[in-house]
Amino acid sequence: MRALTGMMLLATAALVQRPCTAQQRPAAPARASTTCRFRLEFVGREGRQVIIGADTTYYAGGGVRLACADGSAKIASDSIASFARGPNTLTQFIGHVRYQDSLTIQTSNLGTYYRAGERWEARGNVN
């Protein structure tokens, strides 16, 4: 799966890489030194940004779709919550998660992206 750094959500947040628990299918290795800046494509019901000091939190629900600015990857889920503080950003995708790039399509109930290490975990009904 392709390493990703950054996501647009009413401005910008963060997102994706590769599954690591035993129930996931292996994905293709990331391309070296290629990063992705996500843009928000759709929020079905509501999106909200909360800034407290150096921390920025983003929430969105009602169906959320994000895409790499160059079109190389897309992520969709029912809702997301992103807790951002520099490289320690954590983004959670909740309900009907779908990751797609030119090499793979992965679906699951939950997805979590850890910006530090650009790690993606998919859990629950992973296909």
Stockholm file with secondary structure:
# STOCKHOLM 1.0

chainA/1-127         MRALTGMMLLATAALVQRPCTAQQRPAAPARASTTCRFRLEFVGREGRQVIIGADTTYYAGGGVRLACADGSAKIASDSIASFARGPNTLTQFIGHVRYQDSLTIQTSNLGTYYRAGERWEARGNVN
#=GR chainA/1-127 SS CCCCCCBCSSSCBCCCCCCCSTTSCCCCCCCTTCCCCEEEEEESSEEEEEEETTEEEEEEESSEEEEETTSSEEEEESEEEEEESGGGCEEEEEEEEEEEESSCEEEEEEEEEETTTTEEEEESSCC
#=GC SS_cons         CCCCCCBCSSSCBCCCCCCCSTTSCCCCCCCTTCCCCEEEEEESSEEEEEEETTEEEEEEESSEEEEETTSSEEEEESEEEEEESGGGCEEEEEEEEEEEESSCEEEEEEEEEETTTTEEEEESSCC
//
